[in-house]
Amino acid sequence: MYSLFQNVSTSTLEQISMILTLIAAVLVFFVFPKIMRDLHRDLMKKK
């Protein structure tokens, strides 16, 4: 019984970490280009 619970908890943790990784990837994919564009615009203003 205990080992079964252990297996369930580890698989749930793996799923949660996988979901968090996907969310992080999506955030990087959408936010990073915007940040780079803003930085690029600021650099162009300074010149």
DRENDO-1510 file (C-alpha; in Angstrom, 1 decimal, always signed):
<recs>
REC; n; res; u; v; w
REC; 1; MET; +0.0; +0.0; +0.0 .
REC; 2; TYR; +2.8; +2.4; +1.0 .
REC; 3; SER; +4.8; +1.6; -2.1 .
REC; 4; LEU; +1.7; +2.2; -4.3 .
REC; 5; PHE; +1.2; +5.6; -2.7 .
REC; 6; GLN; +4.9; +6.4; -3.3 .
REC; 7; ASN; +4.6; +5.5; -7.0 .
REC; 8; VAL; +1.5; +7.7; -7.3 .
REC; 9; SER; +3.2; +10.6; -5.6 .
REC; 10; THR; +6.3; +10.4; -7.7 .
REC; 11; SER; +4.3; +10.2; -11.0 .
REC; 12; THR; +2.2; +13.2; -9.9 .
REC; 13; LEU; +5.4; +15.2; -9.1 .
REC; 14; GLU; +6.8; +14.3; -12.5 .
REC; 15; GLN; +3.5; +15.5; -14.2 .
REC; 16; ILE; +3.6; +18.7; -12.2 .
REC; 17; SER; +7.3; +19.3; -13.1 .
REC; 18; MET; +6.5; +18.6; -16.7 .
REC; 19; ILE; +3.6; +21.0; -16.7 .
REC; 20; LEU; +5.7; +23.7; -15.0 .
REC; 21; THR; +8.4; +23.1; -17.7 .
REC; 22; LEU; +5.8; +23.5; -20.4 .
REC; 23; ILE; +4.5; +26.8; -18.8 .
REC; 24; ALA; +8.1; +28.1; -18.5 .
REC; 25; ALA; +8.8; +27.2; -22.1 .
REC; 26; VAL; +5.6; +29.0; -23.3 .
REC; 27; LEU; +6.5; +32.1; -21.1 .
REC; 28; VAL; +10.0; +32.2; -22.6 .
REC; 29; PHE; +8.6; +31.7; -26.1 .
REC; 30; PHE; +6.2; +34.7; -25.8 .
REC; 31; VAL; +7.9; +37.0; -23.3 .
REC; 32; PHE; +11.6; +36.7; -24.4 .
REC; 33; PRO; +11.0; +38.2; -27.9 .
REC; 34; LYS; +9.1; +41.1; -26.4 .
REC; 35; ILE; +11.9; +41.8; -23.9 .
REC; 36; MET; +14.5; +41.7; -26.7 .
REC; 37; ARG; +12.4; +44.0; -28.8 .
REC; 38; ASP; +12.1; +46.5; -26.0 .
REC; 39; LEU; +15.8; +46.3; -25.2 .
REC; 40; HIS; +16.6; +46.8; -28.9 .
REC; 41; ARG; +14.3; +49.9; -29.1 .
REC; 42; ASP; +16.0; +51.3; -25.9 .
REC; 43; LEU; +19.5; +50.8; -27.5 .
REC; 44; MET; +18.4; +52.5; -30.7 .
REC; 45; LYS; +17.1; +55.5; -28.7 .
REC; 46; LYS; +20.4; +55.9; -26.9 .
REC; 47; LYS; +22.4; +56.1; -30.2 .
</recs>
